[in-house]
């Protein structure tokens, strides 16, 4: 029997305990005992060594009629259970679950709400004030992780983004333009203005503590949206309010203040719907 992936009300990918038990080829008569052990054992989760937490790692599945207790399990918990089991096919399912978990972790699987939020991000990141705020927030996160030091910041950020000031200057020269005296943002406007949207989104999610690969995947998606939508880059930092583009003010405020409101909270650790 194959494992089936379900999606909870909040978009979390889950498997059921009954389905996992059967797929692992475990005896039906041991189901109740095994499930109790699964939910009370200690595992090495991504966020530390601990027991599974209700509504974070698992949730009771509503019973239909007189059946055994069943539970929704996150992909991560299902993988850990599989690895700790005595199943003869555990390597097969653990590998499959690990690959699925990596897809979720690295933004290759997004909920509908998250995709729509990235679409909105692509628009507001056209504002230079949002771009600058994300860069500053990324820098502050970098400093926190390096004992308050900003040493090697520009080198680190260049490696993440895939370009440097020197590379941009060379790109401008190849276009027959002079790079002298221009900032990175000014050079990007002439080389590839949509790269500014990608950069801002990467800065934002790195500031939120997301892995580099995750941030870059979201940045790439936002750049694609920005190009398709024809997003304009607008320096609103000194512009009169009347001339500022009418974009999503709620999301722009979340971005500028790194405040997890209706949009950015979509990237908090999801709790499972029971």
C-alpha positions in Angstrom: 0.0 0.0 0.0 1.3 3.5 -0.9 1.4 6.5 1.4 -1.2 9.1 0.6 -0.4 12.8 1.2 -3.3 14.9 2.4 -3.5 18.7 2.9 -4.9 20.1 6.2 -7.2 23.1 6.3 -4.1 25.4 6.8 -2.2 23.9 3.9 0.0 21.6 5.9 1.0 18.3 4.1 0.1 15.4 6.3 -0.3 11.6 6.3 -2.6 9.6 8.5 -1.4 7.2 11.2 -3.6 4.4 9.9 -2.2 4.8 6.3 1.4 4.9 7.6 0.9 1.9 9.8 -0.4 -0.2 6.8 2.2 1.1 4.4 5.0 0.1 6.8 3.6 -3.4 6.9 3.0 -3.5 10.6 0.5 -5.8 12.2 -3.0 -4.5 12.7 -3.2 -5.9 16.2 -0.3 -3.7 17.3 -1.8 -0.5 15.8 -3.1 1.0 19.1 0.2 0.3 21.0 2.3 1.6 18.1 0.4 4.8 17.8 0.6 5.5 21.5 4.4 5.0 21.3 4.7 7.2 18.2 3.0 10.1 19.8 4.9 9.8 23.1 8.4 9.0 21.9 11.3 11.4 21.6 12.6 12.4 18.2 15.2 14.7 16.7 13.0 17.3 15.0 14.5 20.2 12.9 13.9 22.5 15.9 15.4 20.2 18.5 15.1 16.9 20.4 11.6 16.6 21.9 8.3 14.8 21.9 5.7 15.4 19.2 3.4 18.4 20.1 -0.4 18.3 19.6 -1.6 20.6 16.9 2.0 21.2 15.8 3.2 17.7 14.8 -0.1 15.8 14.9 -3.8 16.2 15.4 -6.7 13.8 15.9 -8.5 12.8 12.8 -12.3 13.1 13.3 -13.7 9.6 13.6 -16.5 8.4 11.3 -18.4 5.6 13.1 -17.0 3.0 15.4 -13.4 2.9 14.1 -9.9 3.0 15.7 -8.4 6.3 16.7 -6.6 8.0 13.8 -4.3 11.0 13.6 -2.9 13.4 11.1 0.9 13.4 11.2 3.2 16.0 9.7 5.6 14.8 7.0 8.5 15.4 9.3 6.9 13.3 12.2 5.9 10.6 9.7 9.6 10.4 8.5 10.9 10.2 12.1 8.4 7.5 13.0 9.3 5.5 9.9 13.0 5.7 10.6 12.4 4.4 14.2 10.1 1.6 13.1 11.0 -2.0 12.6 9.5 -2.1 9.2 11.3 -3.9 6.4 10.4 -1.1 4.0 11.3 1.8 6.2 14.2 3.0 4.0 11.9 3.3 1.0 9.3 5.4 2.8 11.8 7.4 4.9 13.6 8.5 1.7 10.3 9.4 0.0 9.1 11.4 3.0 12.5 13.1 3.3 12.3 14.3 -0.3 8.8 15.6 0.3 9.9 17.3 3.5 12.7 19.1 1.6 10.3 20.3 -1.0 8.1 21.8 1.7 11.1 23.3 3.5 12.6 24.8 0.3 9.5 26.5 -1.1 9.0 23.9 -3.8 5.6 23.3 -2.3 3.6 26.4 -1.3 0.0 26.8 -0.2 -2.4 28.9 -2.4 -2.3 31.7 0.2 1.5 31.7 0.2 1.6 31.9 -3.6 -0.8 34.8 -3.6 1.2 36.5 -0.9 4.4 36.2 -3.1 2.4 37.8 -5.9 1.6 40.8 -3.7 5.2 40.9 -2.5 6.3 41.2 -6.1 4.3 44.4 -6.4 5.3 46.1 -3.1 8.9 45.3 -3.7 8.8 47.8 -6.5 9.0 50.4 -3.8 12.6 51.3 -3.0 11.6 52.0 0.6 10.6 48.3 0.9 13.8 47.2 -0.8 16.0 49.3 1.5 14.1 48.1 4.6 14.6 44.4 3.7 18.3 44.9 3.1 18.7 46.6 6.5 16.7 43.9 8.2 18.8 41.2 6.5 22.0 43.0 7.7 20.7 43.1 11.3 19.9 39.4 11.2 23.4 38.8 9.9 24.9 40.8 12.7 22.9 39.0 15.3 24.2 35.7 14.1 27.8 37.0 14.1 28.0 38.4 17.6 27.1 41.9 16.5 29.8 42.0 13.7 29.0 43.1 10.1 32.4 41.8 8.9 32.2 40.1 5.5 28.6 41.2 5.1 28.9 42.4 1.5 30.8 39.3 0.5 28.2 37.1 2.1 25.3 38.9 0.6 26.9 38.9 -2.9 27.3 35.1 -2.7 23.7 34.7 -1.7 22.3 37.0 -4.5 24.7 35.8 -7.2 26.0 39.2 -8.2 28.4 41.8 -6.8 29.2 45.5 -7.6 32.1 44.5 -9.8 29.9 42.1 -11.8 27.2 44.8 -12.3 29.9 47.3 -13.5 31.1 44.8 -16.0 27.5 44.1 -17.2 27.0 47.9 -17.7 30.2 48.2 -19.7 29.1 45.3 -21.9 25.9 47.4 -22.5 28.0 50.3 -23.5 27.2 52.3 -20.4 29.4 53.9 -17.8 29.1 52.5 -14.2 31.1 55.3 -12.5 29.4 56.7 -9.4 26.4 54.5 -9.6 25.0 52.5 -6.7 24.0 48.8 -7.0 20.4 49.8 -7.2 21.1 52.3 -10.0 23.1 49.7 -11.9 20.4 47.1 -11.6 17.8 49.6 -13.0 19.8 49.5 -16.2 20.9 45.9 -16.2 17.8 44.1 -14.9 15.3 46.1 -12.8 13.3 43.0 -11.8 16.4 41.6 -10.1 15.7 44.3 -7.5 12.4 42.6 -6.6 14.2 39.3 -6.4 16.9 40.8 -4.2 14.4 42.4 -1.8 12.4 39.2 -1.4 15.6 37.2 -0.6 16.6 39.8 1.9 13.2 39.6 3.5 13.1 35.9 4.0 16.7 35.7 5.1 15.8 38.3 7.7 12.9 36.1 8.8 15.4 33.3 9.4 14.5 31.1 6.4 17.2 29.0 4.8 19.1 30.5 1.8 17.7 28.0 -0.7 14.1 28.8 0.5 14.7 32.5 0.3 16.2 32.3 -3.2 13.3 30.1 -4.5 10.8 32.7 -3.3 12.9 35.5 -4.7 12.9 33.8 -8.1 9.2 33.3 -8.0 8.6 37.0 -7.1 10.9 38.1 -10.0 8.9 36.0 -12.4 5.7 37.6 -11.1 7.2 41.1 -11.3 8.3 40.6 -14.9 4.9 39.2 -16.0 3.0 42.0 -14.2 5.4 44.7 -15.5 6.1 46.0 -12.0 7.6 49.5 -12.0 10.4 50.4 -9.6 9.6 53.6 -7.8 11.8 55.5 -5.3 9.1 56.6 -2.8 11.5 57.6 0.0 11.3 61.3 -0.7 8.2 61.4 -2.9 5.0 63.2 -1.9 2.3 60.7 -0.8 0.1 61.8 -3.6 2.6 60.5 -6.1 3.3 57.2 -4.4 1.8 54.1 -6.3 -1.4 52.8 -4.8 0.0 49.4 -3.6 -1.0 47.1 -0.7 -0.3 49.3 2.3 -0.8 46.5 4.8 1.8 44.3 3.3 4.2 47.2 2.7 3.9 48.1 6.4 4.7 44.4 7.4 7.7 44.4 5.1 9.1 47.7 6.3 8.7 46.8 10.0 9.3 43.0 9.7 6.0 42.6 11.4 4.2 39.3 10.9 0.7 40.4 10.1 -1.8 38.8 7.8 0.7 38.1 5.1 4.1 37.3 6.7 2.5 35.1 9.3 1.8 32.7 6.5 5.5 31.7 6.9 5.3 30.9 10.6 5.5 27.3 11.6 2.1 26.0 10.7 -0.2 24.5 13.3 -2.3 21.7 12.1 -6.0 22.0 11.8 -7.8 19.3 13.8 
